[in-house]
Amino acid sequence: MAKNKVKNIINKFKKEFHNSNDFASRIYENDKQVIGMLFLKSMTNPDLFSQTIYMPIQNFQDKIDEKSLLEKILKNNSIEIIEEKDIEKNILDGKVVIFSDSFDGIVSVDILSFPSRTPSEPPTSPVIQGPREGFVEDFKTNLTLLRRRIHSKDLVFQTLIVGEKTNTKVIVSFINGVADKKVVEEVKKKIQSIKIDGVIDSYYILSFLEKRPDSLFKQIGNTEKPDIVASKLLEGKVAIIVDNSPIVLTVPFILMEDLQSSNDYYTNHHYSSLVRIIRVLGLMIAIIAPGFYLALQLFHYNVLPLNFLITIANTTQGLPFTPFLEILFIFLLFQILYEVSLRLPSYLGLATSIVGALILGDTGVKAGLISPPGVIIVALAKIALYTVPEEQSQITVLQILFIILGGSLGILGIVTGFVYIVNYLNTLDDFSTPYLSPYAPRIANDLQDALIKQPINEMKSSPQSFPNKNKERVK
């Protein structure tokens, strides 16, 4: 009867897992008792299972009860006693579930093993100086990377489960006594309210956290570097870590964050200030340069220097496209090359993007399809775009918008569009944080780490642009 009891439990879960190929069961039987084990082969190291669970049980001479199983046999493993209703969850978490006719409890043993990347420098955030570690897809590794940087009992990790099918772990992290409790509770409430079948990456929950999910502009911070997340946690922000994703989200978020770089904090502050100003100029050039050139060529050519005007006239004479269609064509050409370079193997992508742009651009000019000034202006805008790579997708859309405004309304359209966008950004206010702070509204304390960066020892106060409890940093 005892054997039948164990077999019934095994058969029950075999049926529940639809006889999946990676679902495994083991039965150990002697004249004293019957012990059953359930686990997923795809998430369990077979050698580790044999050495730490099956062989110790097999070699134990006396009758096995819960006490001997926990203290003598499986003493080197992570073990807990669970109820029958938790068996399915523990199996899906990669644990080995052990049960028997000789004891009432059910034992769960954690020997989870699956392929995982070693922390390395993220391709999206390389640094010249400073830490080169990056987050990986395993959330436990990511938590360890943060613990190594913040040795404090106040660093809190709270786990939520999201996704009806995936049951993905979403960890909300903050420093107790530094982060504002209202922000923490608001983040947890938004995550708990998510109703979705599955979460594959952190971007799946991003739109649920945003106040205006339909907005073009980024409202949630994201990074692959643990040093950046650690510094934001110290400022009072909340981090959202999603299992199976190397991207960690942070809130609240302000636009100034994307104009900063981790390199800024590992180099001379004068150089950092200069680079930040260059990033702003690069951002402006990337957004308005093609549209502004088009506006001057179509509506305001009288303000151009005569020599430059003659050059444009000579190079555009005989082109089959209007100036507006020419700029759109060149823009489309560069965008296609960019998309191709992303999807080709790495050793082909760089060659295709550079050689393709040179050959197609030069051939297009010689064939009389496009003009050299048009190629230069669009190429300059595309290069300047990567001074702020975190805003790449938004800037690309804005480039199209300003090309249309410049080609249809001239400089008036450019100025009107720019004023509207700045005004719109000024209305964004998520998690009680103005999007354009510390400039709108002006927060004097936070200007120390805005465009002009001060040395670390002079940043005595925590940022006041967003809610936090820690008012003093350098004492």
N, C-alpha and C positions, 0 to 999 in steps of 0.2 A: 504493500500500500504506500509505503514511504517513497519507493522508487516511482510509483505512479504519480505521486504528488509533485515530485520534482519534474518528471516528464510532462505533466500537464501544464506546469508553468512555462516550460521551454516551448512546448507546442503552441501555447497561447501567444507568446511573443513572436514566434516564427510566423504565425498567421498575421499578427498585427504589422509585422515588417514585410509582409507579402513575399516571404521566402527570398528576400534580397540576397544577392550573391555574396555580399560582404558581412552579412549577419551570421555570427558564429555562436555555437553553444558547446559546452563540454560537460561531461558527467564523470565524476569520480565516485566509485562505489567499492566498498569493502563489506565485510560481514557485520560491521557495526552501524554504518550509516551510508546515506547517499547525498552527495553534494553536487549542485548544479551551478554552472557559470554561463553568463551571457555577456557578449561584447561585440563590437564592430571590428572586423579584421583590418579595414581600411584606416582605422584610427588607433590601432594598438600594435605595438612592436611585438611580434611573435616570440622572439628570443627573450624579451623582458617578461612577457607573460609566463613563459615556461619557467624561467629562473626564479622569479619573485613570487609567483602565485601557485602554479600547478605543481611543480616539483616539491616545494615546501609542504603543501597539503598532502601530497602522495607519501612523503617521507615521514610524516608525523605518525607516531606509533599509537598514541591513545585516541580515544574518541574526541572529536573536535567539537568544541562549543564556541560561543561568541567570544568569551574571554581569551581562550587559547588562540583563537584565530586573530584577534586584535593584538595581543601582547607578545605571542611567541612566534607565530608563523609569518604574519604580514607586518612585522614591526618596522620595517624600513620603507613602507609605502604610505601614501596619503590615503587615509581610510575614514569612512564615516558610516554611521548606521542610518538607514533610510527606511521609509515605509513602502508598501507595495505599489502605491499610486505614483511613486517617484521613480520606479524602475525604468520606464520608458525614457524619461528626461535624462537620467544618468547614463543610459546606453548611448543616447544621441550626443552626450557631452564627451564621449570617448572613454568612459569608465567601464571597468569590469564589475558586474553585479554577481555576488555570490550568495546562495541561499541553500538551505538544507532542511531535512526533516528533523534534525536533532536540536535546532535552535529556532526561536521565533523571529528574531530580527533578520534583516536583509543588509548585507555588507556591500558597500560601494568602494572600489579601489581605483585610485587615479594613477594610471600609467600611460596617459595620453601621449601619443607619439605621431607626429606628422611632419612632412617637409616644411621647412621654414627658412626664409632668407636671413642671412647674417646682416646686422645693422651696418650700413655703408653710407657714403655721402650721397644724398639725393641728387638726381640729375637736374632737378628744377631749381636747386638752391646751393650751388657750389660756392665755397668760400676760399679766399686766398690765405687768410689766417682764421684760427678759431676751430671749434669742434666740427668734426666731419661725420659724426654719426647721424643716421636718419631713422625714422620710424619704419617698421616692417608690418607685414600683414597679421602677425600674431599679437593679440592685444596684451598678453602677459609680458612679452618682451617690451612692449611700449610702456607698460606701467613701470617696469624695472628701470627703463631709461630715465623716466621722470623721478623715480625714487632715488636714483643715484645722484641727481642734481639737487633735490630738495629733501634733506635729511630732517624731517620734522613730523611730529605726530599729528600736526594740524593739516597735513596734506591728506585729503579725503578722496576716495574713489567709491562711487555709488553705482551699482549695476542695475540697468533696466533691460527688459527683453522686448524687442520690437520685431514684428514680422510674423504673421500667422503660420507660414510654412518654414521660414528660415530660422525663427527664434534667435535672432542675432543679438549678441550682447552689446549694449551701448552703455559706455561708462561715462558718467558725469564727474569731472574732477575739479576740485577747487581747494583753496586753502582756508580753513575755518578761521574766522577772526579777521580775514583780509577781504574775502569776497563778500559782496552784499547779499544777504539772505534772500531778499526779494528777487534778485536776478537768478539766483540758484533755483529757487522754487518755480520761477516762471519757465526756466529752461526745462526742468524736470516735468512740469505740467504739460508743456508742449510736446515733449517726447512721449510721455505716457498717453497722450491723446492721438498719437499716430495710428491709423488703421490702414495697414498695407499688407499685401501677401508676403512680401519679402524685402529684405534690405541687403544688397550686395556690396555697397560701398557707402562711405560717409556722405557722399553727395545725394544719396537717396533720401536722407532726412533733412538736407540743407534747406529745401524750400518750405518744409514744415516749421522751421525755426524762424524764417524771415517774416517780418511784419508785412512786407509788400512782395510776395513771391513773383508777381508779374512784372516787377521792375527790372529794367535792364541792368541796373547797377548792383554791384556786389554788396551784400549786407552782413555776411558772416565771414570771419577770418578763417584762413586755412593754411596749413604748413606741414612739411614733412620733417622738420627739424626739432628735436626735443629741447635744445637750448632756447629756441624761440618760445616754445610753449611754456617752459619753466619760467622765463622772464615775464610772460603775460600772466601766469598764475600769481607770481609775486606782486604784480600790479593790481590784482584783485579780479582778474577775468576768470571766466569759466571755460574749461576745455571739454570737448565732447570726443571721446575715443570710441571708434566703431571697430568691432572685431572683423578681421579680414580686409582691413583698409589701412594703408600707410598714411593717409591724410587725416590730420587731427583738426577739428573745427574749434574756433574760439569766439566767444562773445563776451561783452559787446565789441563791436567793430567800428572803426572810423577810417575815413579815406587816407589819412596821414600814415597809417600802418603800411600801406602798399608803397609809399614813397620812402619807407625806411628799409634797411637791409641788415642782416646779421653782421655783415662786414663792417657796418658803421660803428659797431660797438667794440671791434677788435683792431681799429686803426685810429690814427690821430683825429681828434674831433674837428680840427680845421678842415682836413681833407674830407671828412664825412659831410660837413656842411656844404662844401663845394659840390660834392657828388649829388647831394639831395637837390640842390638848385638846378644842376644839369638834368636830373630826372624830371623835374617839373617842366623845364624847357623842352626836353624830349617828348614829354606827354603832350604839350601844346602843339609841337611840330607834327607829331603823329596824327593828331585829331584834325587840325585845320589846314595843314600845308597843301594837300591836293585841292581842296575846295577853295582856298584862298588864291592859289595860282590860277585856277579856272575862272574865278571872279575877276581877277585882274586882266586876264586874257580876253574875256568876253565883254566886260562892262567898264573897266577902269584902266584900260591900257595907257591912257594919257599920264598916269602917275608913274609909269615905269621909266627908268633911264632909257634914253634914246638908243644907245648901243645894244642894250638888252632887248629892246623892242624890235630892233632890226634883226637881231639873231633869231628871235621867236618867229618873226614874219618869214625869214628865209627858210627856217627849218620846218615850218608848218605849211608852206606853200605846196599845193598839189596833193595834200593828204586826202584820202577818200573819206575820212571820218570828220565829223564836227569836233571841236575841242572837248565838248562834254562826252561824246561817245569815245573819243580817244583815251581820256583819263579813265573812264570806266573799263575800257578794254585792257589798258595796262594794269589797272588795279586787279582785274579778274585774272590776268596772266600771273601776277605775283602770288595771288591767293591760291591758285591751282598748284603752283610750284611748292608753296608751303604745305598744302595738304598732301601732296605726293611725297615730299620729304619726310613727313611724319609716319607714313605707312610703309615706306620702303625699308629694307634692312639697313642698319646703322651705317654699314660701310658703303652703301649706295646712296643713302639719303642726303649726306652732305655734298657728295659729288653732283647729284642731280640738282639740288637747290642752287648751288653756286654756278656750275657749268651751264645748267639749263637757263638760268637768268641771263648769264653773259651771252650765250649763243642766241637765244630767242630775242633778247633785247637788241643786240647788234644786228641780227638778221632782219628784225622788224624795221629798224631804222633804215638799213640799206635798201630794203624792199619798198620803202616809202609808205609803210602802214602807220608808223608812229614816229613821233619827233623826239630827239635827244632831251630837250628840256622836260618833256612829259615823263620820260623814263626816269630822269634824275629826281624829279620831285616826288614821284610815287615811291621810288626806291628809298629816298631819304625818309619818307613817312613810315615805310615798312621797317626800316632799320631803327628809327627813333622809337617805334612801338615797344621794342624790347628793352628800353631803359626801365620800363615798369612791366615786366612780363606777367605779373599777377593780374594785370588789367587787360591782357591781350584780347580776350573775347569781346569785352565791352568797347575797347578802342576801335576794333575792326568794324563794328556796327556803326559807331559814331563817324568813322571815316566816310562810309557810304552816305550817311545822313548829311554831312557837311559838303560832300561833293554835289549832292542834289541841291542843297541850299545855295552854294556858291555858283552853280551852273544856272540856276533859275532866278535868283534874287540878288546876286552879287554880294558885295561886302555887307550890305544891309541884312541879307539873309544870314551871313556868317555871324554877325554881331547879335542879331535877334536870337538865333539858335543857341549861342554861347550864353547869353543872359538867361534864357529860359532854363537851360541845363543847370547853371549855377543856382538859380532860384529853386529848381526842383530838388537839387541835392541838399539845399538848406532846409527843406521840409522833412527830409528823412530823419527819423528819430526812433531808433529801435533800442529796447532795454534801457530807456531813459538816457540815451546817449546821442547828442547832436552829431550828425554825420560829418560835418565840416569843422568840428572843434579840432584844435583850440583857436581857430580863426573866426569861426561863426558858430556860437558866440566866442568872443575873445577871452581866453583863459590864460592870464599872464604866467601862472605857474607852469603850465604845460608847454609854453613856448620854448622852454629850455631843451626840449627834445622834439622840436618841430623841424622846420627847414634849417634853422641854425641850431646846431647841436652843441651843448655845453659838456664839459668833462663830467664824468660820473660823480666825482666827489662834490660837485656843485648841485647835483639833482637831489636835494635833501628831502623833498616831499614826493609822495606818490601822485600819479596823475589824477587830476580832478575833472577830466572830461567825461568820465563814467563813474558810476557808483562803486565805492569800495570803502573798507573800514580802516585800512592802514594809512594813516596820514603822514607818517614820518618814515623815511627810508634810511637816510644817512644821518647818524647822530653825532 
